[in-house]
Amino acid sequence: MTQLITVSEAEVAATTEPVAAPGKRRRRVRPEHRRGDGVVALLMLLPALLIVGVFVIYPIVGTGYLSLTSWDGYSEVKEWIGLGNYTKLVQDPEFLNSLWITILYGLGVCVLGVVSGLGLALLLNGSYRGRGIYRAIFFLPVVTSSIAAATVWRFVFDDSGIVNRVLEFVHLPTVNWFGDPQLALVSLTLLTVWKSLGLNVILYLTALQTLPAALYEAAAIDGATRWQQLRKLTVPLLAPMTFFVVVEGLITSFQSFDLVYALTGGGPLGGTETLGFLTYREAFRMSHFGYGAAVAYAAFALVLGITLIQWRIGGREKWAS
């Protein structure tokens, strides 16, 4: 027996959506409370935009304008010279020396920072008693004053410091760390790596804790050793974090001033005069504010260019993942 089910016209109208005519888009009605969302969002972002504009954008634009002048920091008139300061850069042996020193310095900071940060992060990633205490100890240099840290390191590497006393104890010749330009640069590099070690360890620890454990379980079942897991799984999966650590190391190296000022003062013989220190010397010691601004902009352009090249070589999708 067939059962007839009747549906009222009102129910059909309530459950059926009107079909838009071909070629016409259906108009979506927004709730009343969404009309002012854009204005509210803009008002909430306004304090942050003001801070960024005053303390970030305005100094960048102002420094760019200064780099096109020959201002001495005192006169009211800023004489416009166009690209004269940038033309002088490529012919200035002091700038070329600082550029070479900064490249060597940045290379050492990046390589040692990645190796030491990843190595300690792998050691601290396990489960054992006192793990939090060890992590806090390694992070202490990050929050230590740069001037205080450099002062302590200067005593450590002094002619009568701890390092030379240890060398004497094991019957090795002592070293004049701050008398030789190359050794002074090594001392500065080690200090910078030690200063940023805690941050690199925390960054790598955060990345290690997000790696999927299923991949390592599958690799162990397939017979992969710990070294093979590290080389084939951990290092490739940590590539985005390594990219960030390298960029951070480059920025630190090209901007370095306080550590250089307190540890070596740019010496000996300009052996540790980075671009950041050269900017300070030209602007505040020699009163060449326009030329100092040009040095700062050149350092900014170099860091940006190296970062973009590395990003391009590694693949944008790889880093974005």
DRENFI-17010 format. One line per field, with one value per residue (C-alpha): y negated, z negated, x negated; residue in three letters; residue number from 1. Coordinates in pm, 1 decimal, always signed. Each point is the difference from the previous one (the first is absolute). Last residue first. Example, Ala and Ser with C-alpha at 12.3 -4.5 7.8 and 13.67 -1.06 7.14 Angstrom:
Y +106.0_+344.0
Z -714.0_-66.0
X -1367.0_+137.0
rest SER_ALA
nr 2_1
This chain:
Y -2564.4_-356.0_+85.0_+289.9_-186.9_-286.9_+222.8_+38.4_-195.8_-278.3_-37.9_-5.0_-266.4_-203.3_+14.0_-96.2_-297.7_-124.5_+26.3_-181.3_-275.8_-64.7_-18.1_-249.4_-203.9_-19.6_-102.0_-272.2_-127.6_-23.1_-201.4_-247.7_-18.6_-76.6_-144.7_+194.6_+154.7_+25.7_+68.6_+158.4_+194.9_+121.9_+117.7_+168.3_+185.9_+136.3_+84.2_+206.9_-125.4_+315.7_-2.9_-378.5_-10.6_+167.5_-100.3_-85.3_-98.5_+354.4_+133.3_-288.1_-166.7_+327.6_+143.5_-321.1_-40.2_+301.8_-92.1_+207.2_+291.9_+1.2_-21.2_+287.8_+212.0_-60.9_+99.4_+318.0_+84.5_-53.4_+223.3_+263.9_-16.1_+58.5_+283.8_+187.7_+276.7_+48.2_+27.2_+231.8_+251.8_+117.0_-114.1_+45.2_+320.7_+133.1_-84.2_+169.6_+314.3_+87.7_+361.5_-32.2_+27.6_-289.5_-210.8_+72.3_-98.8_-314.4_-101.8_+74.7_-239.1_-300.8_-300.0_-274.9_+51.3_-39.2_-344.1_-137.8_+147.3_-158.4_-344.9_+43.7_+108.3_-292.3_-243.5_+148.9_-15.4_-369.5_-132.0_+304.7_-43.6_-371.9_+64.3_+268.0_-234.3_-285.1_+226.6_+129.9_-359.4_-83.8_+305.4_-122.6_-357.4_+103.3_-198.0_+80.7_+373.4_-17.6_+374.0_+200.6_+286.0_+348.7_+178.9_+130.5_-246.8_-281.8_+48.9_-2.5_-327.4_-139.5_+78.1_-128.6_-345.0_-138.4_-101.5_-71.6_+253.0_+51.2_-365.7_-107.7_+261.8_-157.1_-345.2_+137.7_+159.7_-318.2_-212.6_+245.9_+5.8_+353.5_+108.9_+218.8_+124.7_+155.4_+227.3_+285.6_-1.9_-7.9_+306.9_+185.3_-81.8_+112.6_+339.4_+59.5_+365.6_+167.3_+18.4_-73.1_-321.0_-150.6_+198.0_-62.8_-370.5_-11.2_+129.9_-217.9_-319.7_+87.1_+89.6_-282.9_-269.0_+122.1_-28.1_-328.2_-178.4_+108.9_-112.1_-329.0_-80.0_+88.6_-216.9_-281.2_-2.0_-17.1_-287.1_-181.8_+24.8_-123.8_-289.7_-93.3_+29.6_-259.1_+18.2_+191.7_-217.8_-333.1_+61.8_+74.8_-329.7_-192.8_+152.3_-329.9_-279.6_-205.7_-232.8_+32.6_-355.6_-51.8_+91.4_+228.1_+366.8_-24.4_+27.9_+102.2_+110.8_+303.9_+230.1_-244.7_+64.5_+375.1_-52.5_-201.3_+266.5_+274.6_-217.3_-88.1_+361.2_+153.7_-217.2_-243.9_+218.5_+318.3_-176.8_-168.6_+327.6_+170.6_-273.2_+9.2_+375.7_-12.6_-293.0_+179.8_+315.8_-201.6_-174.4_+327.2_+170.7_-276.4_+181.4_+332.2_-69.3_-46.1_+350.7_+24.3_+78.1_+192.0_-94.2_+289.6_-52.1_-40.6_+165.9_+260.9_-96.9_+86.0_+302.5_-65.6_+230.0_+273.9_+111.6_-272.3_-11.8_+373.8_-16.2_-279.8_+192.2_+290.5_+337.4_+307.3_+349.5_+267.2_+355.9_+273.6_+336.7
Z -543.6_+99.7_+12.6_+239.6_+210.0_+51.4_+131.4_-155.9_+274.4_-3.0_-377.1_-1.4_+271.4_-182.7_-327.7_+167.1_+170.0_-315.1_-202.9_+270.8_+39.2_-374.3_-12.5_+288.4_-179.1_-313.3_+201.6_+172.6_-337.6_-113.9_+313.5_-72.2_-368.4_+58.5_-345.8_-28.2_-338.3_+8.4_+365.4_+140.5_-314.2_-61.9_+359.0_-9.5_-314.7_+175.5_+309.7_-208.1_-122.9_-147.3_+172.0_+32.2_-93.4_-334.1_-31.3_+30.4_-366.7_-93.6_-259.9_-101.0_+339.5_+191.6_-234.3_+16.4_+378.0_+187.0_+263.9_+283.4_-229.5_-178.6_+328.5_+141.8_-311.0_+11.8_+366.3_-84.3_-289.6_+220.0_+276.6_-258.3_-121.8_+353.0_+54.1_-317.2_+194.9_+215.9_-306.9_-197.5_+269.3_+220.9_-202.1_-350.7_+87.0_+167.1_-309.8_-228.1_+217.7_+255.3_-13.7_+179.9_-335.5_-129.0_+302.0_-57.3_-365.7_+97.9_+246.2_-250.2_-254.0_+206.7_-52.9_-212.2_-302.1_+216.6_+121.7_-350.8_-103.2_+305.2_-92.5_-367.5_+90.4_+238.3_-269.6_-255.7_+236.0_+84.4_-240.6_+43.0_+378.1_-36.1_-244.0_+224.3_+299.2_-193.5_-117.3_+354.4_+127.8_-261.6_+106.6_+360.7_-88.9_-234.5_-319.3_-160.0_-44.4_-88.2_-38.5_-262.1_+101.9_-111.7_-312.7_-113.4_-290.9_+223.8_+234.8_-296.3_-121.1_+351.6_+2.1_-354.1_+61.8_-33.3_+364.9_+2.7_+148.0_-319.3_-104.0_+338.6_-27.0_-324.2_+159.5_+305.7_-218.7_-201.9_+314.9_+158.5_-310.1_-82.8_+117.1_+281.3_-213.8_-247.6_+255.7_-46.7_-375.4_+44.5_+225.6_-251.5_-279.8_+206.3_+68.2_-367.4_+10.3_+337.2_+310.6_+320.4_+203.7_-189.1_+191.6_+338.8_-84.1_-97.1_+341.0_+192.0_-168.1_+21.6_+370.1_+105.5_-199.8_+109.2_+367.2_-31.6_-229.2_+207.3_+327.7_-154.0_-121.9_+332.9_+181.6_-255.0_+37.1_+378.7_-19.2_-256.8_+231.4_+296.0_-210.4_-112.7_+356.8_+121.7_+375.0_-5.4_-284.3_+166.6_+274.4_-268.2_-173.6_+327.1_+89.8_-32.6_-145.8_-178.1_-263.6_-330.5_-131.9_-375.1_-66.0_-291.0_+100.3_+282.3_+283.1_+338.1_+145.6_+178.6_-296.2_-213.8_+211.2_-49.6_-370.7_-16.2_+191.2_-233.0_-309.7_+106.6_+74.3_-326.5_-312.4_+117.9_+253.0_-202.7_-311.2_+194.2_+163.4_-339.9_-141.4_+313.6_+6.0_-232.4_+192.2_+329.4_-131.6_-124.9_+336.7_+187.8_-231.6_+38.4_+239.9_-177.5_-279.3_+248.4_+138.2_+362.8_+273.7_+285.5_+341.9_+241.0_+309.1_+327.6_+328.1_-19.5_-245.3_-361.1_-141.4_-306.6_-290.8_-78.4_-354.6_-106.9_+334.0_-6.5_-357.1_+87.7_+302.1_-222.6_+44.1_+63.2_-37.8_+181.2_-115.3_+264.2_-96.6
X -5622.2_-85.1_-371.7_+50.8_+257.2_-240.6_-276.2_-341.1_-175.5_+258.7_-2.1_-378.7_-0.7_+264.9_-194.0_-328.6_+165.4_+171.2_-320.9_-197.0_+260.9_+4.8_-380.4_+3.0_+265.7_-214.4_-306.9_+204.0_+120.0_-361.6_-83.0_+277.8_-84.0_-367.0_-63.3_-330.6_+75.0_+378.7_+77.0_-316.3_-84.3_+355.7_+47.5_-340.4_+109.6_+306.9_-198.9_-240.5_-335.5_-153.9_-341.7_-5.0_-368.6_+73.1_+266.5_+369.9_+30.0_-103.1_+244.1_+227.4_+43.4_+13.7_+264.6_+204.8_-22.3_+128.4_+255.8_-150.1_-73.3_+336.7_+188.7_-201.5_+55.4_+375.4_+4.0_-191.0_+232.8_+307.5_-136.1_-85.8_+360.1_+128.9_-252.2_+95.7_+176.0_-309.7_-230.5_+225.3_+92.3_-288.8_-301.5_+141.2_+180.7_-315.5_-206.1_+251.9_-6.6_+266.8_+119.4_+334.4_+177.3_-212.7_+97.6_+369.0_-29.2_-191.1_+271.9_+275.7_-157.3_+107.7_-233.2_+157.1_-226.1_-308.2_+112.7_+42.2_-332.8_-165.6_+130.1_-90.9_-354.6_-43.7_+112.7_-238.6_-298.6_+39.3_-265.4_-224.6_+0.1_-75.3_-286.8_-148.6_+10.7_-162.7_-281.2_-55.5_-10.2_-263.6_-197.5_-1.4_-93.7_-286.3_-53.4_+335.5_-53.1_-368.6_-45.4_-187.5_-225.9_+107.6_-124.6_+343.1_+2.5_-126.2_+293.7_+238.3_-152.0_+36.2_+371.9_+56.9_-141.2_-352.6_-28.6_+374.0_+240.8_+204.9_-28.0_+134.3_+272.1_+122.0_+12.1_+181.9_+267.4_+49.3_+29.1_+243.5_+220.5_+108.8_+345.1_-136.3_-290.3_+249.8_+168.5_-248.2_+60.7_+379.1_-8.9_-215.6_+243.8_+300.7_-157.8_-71.7_+96.2_+9.7_+217.2_-188.3_-3.2_-294.0_-263.9_+164.1_+33.1_-367.4_-104.3_+246.5_-116.9_-370.2_+11.3_+235.0_-181.5_-343.9_+95.2_+191.7_-247.8_-301.1_+157.6_+110.9_-352.2_-155.7_+256.8_-39.4_-378.9_+31.0_+250.1_-212.9_-302.5_+204.7_+128.6_-350.8_-133.0_+256.0_+57.7_+329.1_+124.0_-87.7_+252.4_+258.9_-76.0_+29.4_+334.2_+184.8_-213.7_+269.3_-143.5_+184.6_+32.5_+31.1_-361.1_-80.5_+24.4_-253.2_+252.2_-143.1_+333.3_+144.0_-59.5_+197.2_+312.1_-30.5_-51.8_+321.9_+196.4_-122.6_+44.1_+361.1_+96.8_-118.2_+53.6_+269.0_+182.2_-24.8_+129.6_+281.3_+100.2_+9.7_+223.5_+226.5_+54.1_+303.3_+149.0_-51.4_+166.7_+298.6_+35.5_-16.7_+248.5_+258.3_+231.1_-35.5_+253.6_+286.7_-24.8_-104.1_+249.2_-151.2_+130.3_+24.6_-205.3_+187.2_-95.8_+274.3_+276.6_-59.2_+174.7_+212.9_-78.2_+251.7_+66.8_+242.1_+185.2_+57.1_+123.1_+244.8_+130.3_+97.6_-155.1_+209.5_-134.3_+199.6_-51.5_+19.8_+139.8
rest SER_ALA_TRP_LYS_GLU_ARG_GLY_GLY_ILE_ARG_TRP_GLN_ILE_LEU_THR_ILE_GLY_LEU_VAL_LEU_ALA_PHE_ALA_ALA_TYR_ALA_VAL_ALA_ALA_GLY_TYR_GLY_PHE_HIS_SER_MET_ARG_PHE_ALA_GLU_ARG_TYR_THR_LEU_PHE_GLY_LEU_THR_GLU_THR_GLY_GLY_LEU_PRO_GLY_GLY_GLY_THR_LEU_ALA_TYR_VAL_LEU_ASP_PHE_SER_GLN_PHE_SER_THR_ILE_LEU_GLY_GLU_VAL_VAL_VAL_PHE_PHE_THR_MET_PRO_ALA_LEU_LEU_PRO_VAL_THR_LEU_LYS_ARG_LEU_GLN_GLN_TRP_ARG_THR_ALA_GLY_ASP_ILE_ALA_ALA_ALA_GLU_TYR_LEU_ALA_ALA_PRO_LEU_THR_GLN_LEU_ALA_THR_LEU_TYR_LEU_ILE_VAL_ASN_LEU_GLY_LEU_SER_LYS_TRP_VAL_THR_LEU_LEU_THR_LEU_SER_VAL_LEU_ALA_LEU_GLN_PRO_ASP_GLY_PHE_TRP_ASN_VAL_THR_PRO_LEU_HIS_VAL_PHE_GLU_LEU_VAL_ARG_ASN_VAL_ILE_GLY_SER_ASP_ASP_PHE_VAL_PHE_ARG_TRP_VAL_THR_ALA_ALA_ALA_ILE_SER_SER_THR_VAL_VAL_PRO_LEU_PHE_PHE_ILE_ALA_ARG_TYR_ILE_GLY_ARG_GLY_ARG_TYR_SER_GLY_ASN_LEU_LEU_LEU_ALA_LEU_GLY_LEU_GLY_SER_VAL_VAL_GLY_LEU_VAL_CYS_VAL_GLY_LEU_GLY_TYR_LEU_ILE_THR_ILE_TRP_LEU_SER_ASN_LEU_PHE_GLU_PRO_ASP_GLN_VAL_LEU_LYS_THR_TYR_ASN_GLY_LEU_GLY_ILE_TRP_GLU_LYS_VAL_GLU_SER_TYR_GLY_ASP_TRP_SER_THR_LEU_SER_LEU_TYR_GLY_THR_GLY_VAL_ILE_PRO_TYR_ILE_VAL_PHE_VAL_GLY_VAL_ILE_LEU_LEU_ALA_PRO_LEU_LEU_MET_LEU_LEU_ALA_VAL_VAL_GLY_ASP_GLY_ARG_ARG_HIS_GLU_PRO_ARG_VAL_ARG_ARG_ARG_ARG_LYS_GLY_PRO_ALA_ALA_VAL_PRO_GLU_THR_THR_ALA_ALA_VAL_GLU_ALA_GLU_SER_VAL_THR_ILE_LEU_GLN_THR_MET
nr 321_320_319_318_317_316_315_314_313_312_311_310_309_308_307_306_305_304_303_302_301_300_299_298_297_296_295_294_293_292_291_290_289_288_287_286_285_284_283_282_281_280_279_278_277_276_275_274_273_272_271_270_269_268_267_266_265_264_263_262_261_260_259_258_257_256_255_254_253_252_251_250_249_248_247_246_245_244_243_242_241_240_239_238_237_236_235_234_233_232_231_230_229_228_227_226_225_224_223_222_221_220_219_218_217_216_215_214_213_212_211_210_209_208_207_206_205_204_203_202_201_200_199_198_197_196_195_194_193_192_191_190_189_188_187_186_185_184_183_182_181_180_179_178_177_176_175_174_173_172_171_170_169_168_167_166_165_164_163_162_161_160_159_158_157_156_155_154_153_152_151_150_149_148_147_146_145_144_143_142_141_140_139_138_137_136_135_134_133_132_131_130_129_128_127_126_125_124_123_122_121_120_119_118_117_116_115_114_113_112_111_110_109_108_107_106_105_104_103_102_101_100_99_98_97_96_95_94_93_92_91_90_89_88_87_86_85_84_83_82_81_80_79_78_77_76_75_74_73_72_71_70_69_68_67_66_65_64_63_62_61_60_59_58_57_56_55_54_53_52_51_50_49_48_47_46_45_44_43_42_41_40_39_38_37_36_35_34_33_32_31_30_29_28_27_26_25_24_23_22_21_20_19_18_17_16_15_14_13_12_11_10_9_8_7_6_5_4_3_2_1
